[in-house]
Amino acid sequence: MPGILKIIRDRHSTRGSFDTNRPISREELKQILEAARWAPTPNNMQNFQIVVVDEKEQIEAIGKIPAEMTEAFLRENYSQLSFSEEELLVKKWGMLASAFPPAWTDPEAWNPESDYRSQMTFLGRAVEQTPLLLVVLYDGSKRAPGSERDVLGQIGLGCVLENMWLMSESLGIGFHVLTVFGDGPVERQVKSILKVPEPMKVAYACSLGYPAIPQPPYPRVRREIEDFVHHNKFGRKDVAWSARQPKIPHGASKRP
């Protein structure tokens, strides 16, 4: 198995279609769920449930759920995009516009008076070409003491996601997070199809599978360590944390 840091660096979203003729084996699925099982959660509350969806009829039913595309989403998404690889490499965060459908990258094209179908997407575009969905549920009845808003519980759900994602990466299985499943109108219909009881809420879903075709190269960017690390107090940058440079002992000449 590759080293953990390599797996972390290689982890990525698989946005293309999955090969529906190549299902994930029971043993592979068990390893992914075992990784979820050992995710850290606040006070070890284990405040989650996972619905494994692999029946074609269930996936098709979920795929028919409409998901509204709002002007607010388009404008916020647009403000975060880079429109060239050069821009992305300089910025070191965000995504390329080419990763999204063209209609998502032009907020001026949004028109509430246009045809209803052009303002709607359906989950089918995200799930119809996947052999497996994992729908992660949040159990609001379980939370750590003194966390009325349960921020720690949300962090625990993120740990569950990361564990499953890293295990999938180590197995060579494609993984794509679908946050739209937690959107109010979408969530209600997903809960109805999957018979999810109250007070459970849908946190997110993940589509998994082996890519149907190789994904084209995509520039992956991250800030350098010194861009987000501060030494003893915010704003102090007198230690070179970057792996590209030798560590400067405390008291040595400061970096700008």
C-alpha positions in Angstrom: 0.0 0.0 0.0 1.4 3.5 -0.9 2.6 5.8 1.9 -0.1 7.8 3.6 1.2 11.2 2.4 1.3 10.0 -1.2 -2.3 8.8 -0.9 -3.3 12.2 0.6 -1.6 14.0 -2.3 -3.1 11.8 -4.9 -6.6 12.0 -3.6 -8.9 13.7 -6.1 -12.5 14.0 -7.3 -13.5 11.7 -10.2 -16.0 13.8 -12.1 -16.4 11.7 -15.2 -18.6 8.7 -15.7 -17.9 5.4 -13.9 -17.8 2.0 -15.6 -21.2 0.5 -14.6 -20.0 -2.9 -15.8 -17.2 -3.0 -13.3 -18.8 -3.0 -9.9 -17.0 -2.4 -6.6 -16.4 -5.8 -4.9 -17.8 -6.6 -1.5 -14.3 -6.8 -0.1 -13.5 -3.3 -1.4 -16.7 -1.9 -0.1 -16.1 -3.5 3.3 -12.6 -1.8 3.5 -14.1 1.6 2.6 -16.8 1.2 5.3 -14.2 -0.1 7.8 -12.3 3.2 7.2 -15.5 5.1 8.0 -16.0 3.0 11.1 -12.7 4.1 12.5 -13.1 7.8 11.8 -12.8 10.1 14.8 -16.0 11.6 16.1 -16.6 13.9 19.1 -16.8 11.9 22.4 -16.8 8.9 20.2 -20.5 9.5 19.6 -20.3 7.9 16.1 -23.1 10.2 15.0 -23.6 8.9 11.5 -25.3 6.2 9.5 -24.5 5.2 5.9 -27.0 3.9 3.3 -25.3 1.9 0.6 -27.3 2.3 -2.7 -26.4 -0.1 -5.5 -29.8 -1.1 -6.9 -30.4 0.3 -10.4 -34.0 1.3 -9.6 -33.0 3.2 -6.5 -30.2 5.1 -8.3 -32.6 5.9 -11.2 -35.2 7.2 -8.8 -32.6 9.5 -7.1 -31.4 10.6 -10.5 -34.8 12.0 -11.3 -34.8 14.4 -8.4 -34.5 18.0 -9.6 -31.9 20.3 -8.1 -32.5 24.0 -8.7 -29.6 26.1 -10.1 -29.8 29.6 -8.5 -28.3 32.9 -9.6 -26.7 33.3 -6.2 -24.9 29.9 -6.6 -23.7 30.8 -10.2 -22.4 34.2 -9.1 -20.5 32.8 -6.1 -19.1 29.9 -8.1 -18.0 32.4 -10.9 -16.1 34.6 -8.4 -14.0 31.6 -7.3 -13.0 30.2 -10.7 -9.8 30.5 -12.7 -10.2 30.7 -16.4 -6.7 29.5 -17.3 -4.1 27.1 -15.9 -1.7 30.0 -15.4 -4.2 31.9 -13.3 -4.9 28.9 -11.2 -1.2 28.2 -10.6 -0.7 31.8 -9.5 -3.8 31.8 -7.2 -3.0 28.4 -5.7 -6.6 27.8 -4.7 -10.0 27.2 -6.4 -10.8 25.4 -9.6 -10.6 25.8 -13.3 -13.8 26.9 -15.1 -13.4 24.0 -17.5 -14.3 21.6 -14.7 -17.9 22.9 -14.7 -20.6 22.9 -17.4 -20.3 26.1 -19.5 -23.7 27.3 -18.2 -22.3 27.4 -14.7 -19.5 29.8 -15.6 -21.4 32.7 -16.9 -23.7 34.3 -14.3 -25.0 36.8 -16.8 -26.5 34.0 -18.8 -28.9 33.2 -15.9 -32.4 34.2 -16.8 -35.4 33.5 -14.5 -37.7 34.1 -17.5 -36.1 31.4 -19.7 -37.3 27.8 -20.1 -37.7 26.1 -16.7 -35.5 23.2 -17.8 -32.5 25.4 -18.4 -32.6 26.5 -14.8 -32.8 23.0 -13.4 -30.4 20.2 -13.2 -31.2 16.7 -12.2 -29.2 14.4 -10.0 -29.2 11.9 -12.8 -26.3 13.8 -14.3 -24.2 13.0 -11.2 -25.5 9.6 -10.3 -26.8 7.7 -13.4 -23.3 6.6 -14.4 -22.2 5.2 -11.0 -22.5 1.7 -9.7 -22.6 2.7 -6.1 -23.7 5.6 -3.9 -22.9 6.0 -0.2 -25.4 8.4 1.4 -24.1 9.6 4.8 -26.7 10.5 7.4 -26.2 12.7 10.4 -27.8 11.7 13.7 -28.7 15.0 15.4 -29.8 13.1 18.5 -26.2 12.4 19.3 -23.7 15.1 20.1 -20.8 15.9 22.4 -21.7 17.7 25.6 -21.7 21.5 25.4 -21.9 21.7 21.7 -25.4 23.0 21.1 -24.6 23.9 17.5 -22.7 20.6 17.2 -19.8 22.0 15.2 -17.7 19.1 16.4 -20.3 16.7 15.1 -19.9 18.3 11.6 -16.2 17.9 11.9 -16.7 14.2 12.7 -18.7 13.9 9.5 -15.8 15.4 7.6 -13.5 12.8 9.2 -15.8 10.0 8.0 -15.7 11.5 4.5 -11.9 11.8 4.5 -11.3 8.3 5.7 -13.6 6.8 3.0 -12.0 9.0 0.4 -8.4 8.0 1.3 -9.3 4.3 1.4 -10.9 4.6 -2.0 -7.9 6.3 -3.4 -5.6 3.6 -2.0 -7.8 1.0 -3.8 -7.8 2.8 -7.1 -11.5 3.5 -6.9 -12.9 6.8 -8.1 -14.7 9.0 -5.6 -16.9 12.1 -6.0 -18.6 14.0 -3.2 -22.2 15.2 -3.9 -23.0 17.9 -1.4 -26.3 18.7 -3.2 -27.9 15.7 -1.4 -27.9 17.8 1.8 -29.9 20.7 0.1 -33.4 21.1 1.6 -35.7 20.1 -1.3 -33.3 17.5 -2.6 -32.7 16.0 0.9 -36.5 15.6 1.5 -36.9 13.5 -1.6 -33.8 11.5 -1.0 -35.0 10.7 2.5 -38.4 9.7 1.1 -36.8 7.3 -1.5 -34.4 5.7 1.0 -37.0 5.6 3.9 -34.7 7.6 6.2 -36.4 8.3 9.5 -36.4 11.5 11.6 -34.3 13.0 13.1 -31.8 11.8 10.6 -30.5 14.3 8.1 -28.6 13.8 4.9 -25.1 15.2 5.2 -23.8 14.4 1.8 -23.5 11.5 -0.6 -20.5 10.0 -2.5 -20.5 8.3 -5.9 -17.9 5.6 -6.3 -16.7 3.4 -9.1 -13.9 2.8 -11.6 -13.6 5.6 -14.2 -15.1 4.6 -17.5 -12.3 6.5 -19.4 -9.0 7.9 -18.1 -9.4 11.4 -16.8 -7.4 14.1 -18.6 -4.6 15.8 -16.7 -5.8 18.5 -14.4 -3.5 21.0 -12.6 -3.7 20.5 -8.8 -2.7 23.4 -6.7 -2.2 24.1 -3.0 -0.7 27.0 -1.1 2.8 26.6 0.1 3.1 25.8 3.8 4.5 29.3 4.6 1.4 30.8 3.0 -0.9 29.5 5.9 1.5 28.7 8.8 2.3 31.4 11.4 5.0 31.0 14.1 3.9 31.6 17.7 1.7 34.5 16.7 -0.4 35.4 13.6 1.6 37.1 10.9 5.0 36.0 12.1 6.7 34.3 9.1 10.3 34.0 10.4 10.4 30.3 9.9 10.7 28.7 6.5 8.3 25.8 6.7 8.5 25.0 3.0 10.1 21.6 2.3 11.9 23.3 -0.6 14.1 25.3 1.8 16.1 24.4 4.9 14.5 25.2 8.2 15.7 28.5 9.6 16.5 28.3 13.3 14.6 30.7 15.6 16.4 34.0 15.7 17.9 33.8 12.3 17.3 36.4 9.6 13.6 37.0 9.0 11.8 36.4 5.7 9.7 39.3 4.3 
